[in-house]
Amino acid sequence: MRWISKTYLGVFLAFLYAPIAILIFYSFNEAKGRTFTGFTTKWYVELFHDAAVFDALMTTLIVAFVSAAVATAMGTAAAIGLNKMNGRLKSVMMNFTYLPIICPEIILGVSFMLLFVSARGVLSAVSIDFQFGWITLILSHITFNVPFVILNVLPKLRQMDKSLVDAAMDLGCNRWQAFSKVAIHEIKPGIIAGFLMALTFSMDDFIISYFTTGAKHQTLSVLIYSMTKRRVSPEINALSTLIFVVVLTVLLIYNLMGWKKEKQLKMRRKGGGSFEEIDRM
């Protein structure tokens, strides 16, 4: 029955990656339509001369990295605080943490828009010019990213042996040193996972960005949506292909590094290497 599982896996992967394969195929199409008329790379050349697409890409990257970094710091601090809570208060706070995740994005997007419109009205009364753009995009992305960071860091905090921090303080570390050198080291995988998840969701977001973006600063998803009212430029196919290749390359490098490290650890253990040598790897 092994052929059934292999067939199922093949069909599943084909269904999953067929749209991406089609997108890559048409990024090399000489014509703008769906009829393939010849192979060309001109859309990749024109992509780097399209100011609107380049600005949208830079806006997406800046918003994603800034919001992910701030959300990671805030989410890690919130997770540490939640981990120390007990009883009903912790349950209530966890419910508030889950709320932005289970709430439909359309509701969050409209809520953010109404909040920023109200803030603009209040600030304009005191002669402060507040417009939709960088600030609204980054603030909204930070808000919906924080819960994902919390939910990635909390399990690592629960798995951490609390006696490690006490042992570090007994050996001469102050509270900050014990926290930064021991606790952060133990929960670092959760922090990195939270940052990557926040970065991914921020770059992928459309609905919230659509309601909080301004006329001067648009994310890539909002720009592509505006193009669908006419016709999506083949330059977008080229840009999507480049993003896919970059992400795939990063994943392959990460997996190869993990495989190499695992192989080295096995060789060390077979050769009788000490635990200190293994840890230094």
C-alpha positions in Angstrom: 0.0 0.0 0.0 3.1 2.2 -0.1 2.3 3.3 -3.6 -1.0 4.8 -2.4 0.7 7.0 0.1 3.3 8.1 -2.5 0.6 8.8 -5.0 -1.4 10.8 -2.5 1.7 12.8 -1.5 2.5 13.5 -5.2 -1.0 14.7 -5.9 -1.0 16.9 -2.8 2.3 18.5 -3.7 1.3 19.0 -7.3 -1.9 20.7 -6.2 0.0 22.8 -3.8 2.8 24.0 -6.1 1.0 24.0 -9.5 -0.1 27.7 -9.1 3.5 28.7 -8.2 4.8 26.8 -11.2 2.4 28.5 -13.5 3.3 31.9 -12.1 7.0 31.2 -12.7 6.3 29.9 -16.2 4.4 33.1 -17.2 7.1 35.3 -15.7 9.2 34.3 -18.7 6.3 34.8 -21.2 7.1 37.5 -23.8 3.4 38.5 -24.1 1.4 40.1 -21.4 -1.6 37.7 -21.9 -2.1 34.1 -21.0 -0.8 32.9 -24.4 2.8 31.9 -24.4 4.5 33.5 -27.3 8.2 33.1 -26.5 10.8 33.0 -23.7 12.1 36.3 -22.4 13.6 37.8 -19.2 12.6 41.4 -20.0 10.0 41.5 -17.2 12.8 40.9 -14.7 14.7 43.8 -16.2 11.7 46.1 -16.2 10.9 45.1 -12.7 14.0 46.9 -11.4 13.0 50.0 -13.3 9.4 50.1 -12.0 9.4 52.8 -9.2 5.9 51.9 -8.0 6.7 48.2 -7.5 10.1 48.9 -6.0 8.6 51.4 -3.5 5.8 48.9 -2.5 8.4 46.2 -2.0 10.6 48.4 0.2 7.5 49.5 2.2 6.5 45.9 2.7 10.0 44.9 3.9 10.5 47.9 6.2 7.1 47.5 7.8 7.6 43.8 8.2 11.0 44.0 9.8 10.3 46.9 12.1 6.9 45.6 13.2 8.3 42.0 13.7 11.3 43.4 15.8 9.1 45.5 18.0 6.4 42.8 18.3 9.1 40.3 19.3 10.4 42.5 22.1 6.9 43.3 23.3 5.7 39.7 22.9 8.7 38.2 24.8 8.2 40.6 27.7 4.5 39.9 27.7 5.1 36.1 27.7 7.5 36.4 30.6 4.9 38.4 32.6 2.1 35.9 31.7 4.3 33.0 32.7 4.6 34.4 36.2 0.8 35.0 36.6 -1.5 32.5 38.3 -5.2 31.9 38.6 -8.0 33.7 37.0 -6.0 36.8 35.9 -3.8 34.6 33.7 -6.8 32.9 32.2 -8.3 36.3 31.3 -5.1 37.6 29.8 -4.7 34.5 27.7 -8.2 35.0 26.4 -7.3 38.5 25.3 -4.1 37.1 23.7 -6.1 34.7 21.6 -8.7 37.3 20.6 -6.8 39.0 17.8 -5.9 35.6 16.3 -9.4 34.1 16.2 -11.1 37.4 15.3 -11.7 37.8 11.5 -9.1 40.1 9.9 -11.8 42.3 8.3 -13.0 43.3 11.8 -9.5 44.1 12.9 -8.8 46.1 9.7 -12.0 48.2 10.1 -11.3 48.6 13.8 -7.8 49.9 13.2 -9.1 52.3 10.5 -11.8 53.7 12.8 -9.2 54.1 15.6 -6.7 56.0 13.4 -9.5 58.2 11.9 -10.6 59.1 15.5 -6.9 59.7 16.4 -6.5 62.0 13.4 -9.5 64.0 14.4 -8.2 64.4 18.0 -4.7 65.3 16.9 -5.9 67.7 14.3 -7.6 69.7 17.0 -4.2 70.4 18.6 -2.6 71.2 15.2 -0.9 67.8 14.7 -1.0 66.5 11.2 -1.6 62.7 11.4 -1.9 60.9 8.1 -2.3 57.2 7.1 1.1 55.8 6.2 4.1 54.5 7.9 2.9 55.0 11.4 -0.6 53.4 10.9 0.9 50.4 9.0 3.6 49.7 11.6 1.3 50.1 14.6 -1.4 47.8 13.2 1.2 45.2 12.2 2.8 45.3 15.6 -0.6 44.8 17.3 -1.7 41.7 15.4 1.8 40.2 15.5 2.3 40.4 19.3 0.0 37.4 20.1 1.9 35.1 17.7 5.2 35.9 19.5 3.6 35.3 22.9 2.3 31.9 21.8 5.7 30.9 20.5 7.7 32.1 23.6 5.3 30.8 26.3 5.9 27.1 25.7 9.7 27.6 25.9 9.2 29.4 29.2 7.2 26.5 30.6 9.8 24.0 29.4 12.7 26.0 31.0 14.1 24.7 34.2 13.7 27.6 36.7 16.5 26.3 38.8 19.0 27.3 36.1 18.3 31.0 36.8 18.7 30.4 40.5 21.9 28.5 40.0 23.3 31.4 37.9 22.5 33.9 40.6 24.1 31.6 43.2 27.2 31.6 41.1 27.5 35.4 41.1 25.2 36.7 38.4 22.8 39.5 39.2 19.2 39.4 38.0 19.8 41.0 34.7 22.8 38.8 33.9 20.9 35.6 34.9 18.0 36.7 32.7 20.1 37.8 29.7 22.6 34.9 29.7 20.5 32.0 31.0 16.8 32.7 30.5 17.0 34.3 27.1 19.4 31.6 25.9 16.9 28.9 27.0 13.9 30.6 25.2 15.8 31.8 22.2 14.3 29.2 19.8 10.8 30.5 20.7 11.9 34.1 20.3 13.4 33.3 16.8 10.3 31.4 15.8 8.0 34.2 17.0 10.1 36.8 15.0 10.0 34.7 11.8 6.2 34.1 12.2 5.6 37.8 12.8 7.8 38.7 9.8 5.9 36.2 7.6 2.4 37.3 8.7 3.4 40.9 8.2 4.7 40.4 4.7 1.7 38.2 3.8 -1.0 40.6 5.3 -3.4 42.3 2.9 -6.7 43.0 4.7 -5.4 45.0 7.6 -2.8 46.8 5.4 -5.6 47.7 3.0 -7.5 49.6 5.7 -4.5 51.2 7.3 -2.3 52.1 4.3 -2.0 55.6 2.9 -1.9 57.1 -0.5 1.9 57.6 -0.5 2.9 54.3 1.1 1.4 51.0 -0.1 2.4 47.5 0.6 3.0 45.0 -2.2 -0.2 43.1 -1.6 -2.3 46.3 -1.7 -0.5 47.4 -5.0 -1.2 44.0 -6.6 -4.8 44.2 -5.6 -5.1 47.6 -7.2 -3.6 46.2 -10.4 -6.3 43.4 -10.6 -8.8 46.1 -11.4 -7.0 46.4 -14.7 -4.5 43.6 -15.5 -1.7 42.3 -13.3 1.6 43.2 -14.9 4.0 40.4 -15.8 6.5 42.3 -13.6 4.5 41.1 -10.6 5.0 37.5 -11.8 8.7 38.2 -12.0 8.8 39.7 -8.5 6.8 36.8 -7.0 9.2 34.4 -8.6 12.2 36.2 -7.1 10.5 36.2 -3.6 9.8 32.5 -3.9 13.3 31.7 -5.0 14.8 33.7 -2.1 12.5 32.1 0.5 13.2 28.6 -0.9 17.0 29.3 -0.9 16.9 30.4 2.8 14.9 27.3 3.8 17.3 25.0 2.0 20.4 26.7 3.6 18.7 26.5 7.0 17.9 22.8 6.6 21.4 22.0 5.2 23.0 23.7 8.2 20.7 21.8 10.6 21.5 18.5 8.8 25.2 19.2 8.9 25.1 20.1 12.6 23.1 16.9 13.4 25.6 14.9 11.4 28.6 16.4 13.3 26.9 15.7 16.6 26.4 12.1 15.7 30.0 11.8 14.7 31.1 13.4 17.9 29.0 11.0 20.0 30.3 8.0 18.1 33.8 9.2 18.6 33.4 9.7 22.3 33.5 13.5 22.2 32.8 15.3 25.5 29.5 17.2 26.2 31.4 20.4 26.3 32.7 19.9 22.8 29.2 19.1 21.6 27.8 22.2 23.2 30.3 24.4 21.6 29.1 23.3 18.2 
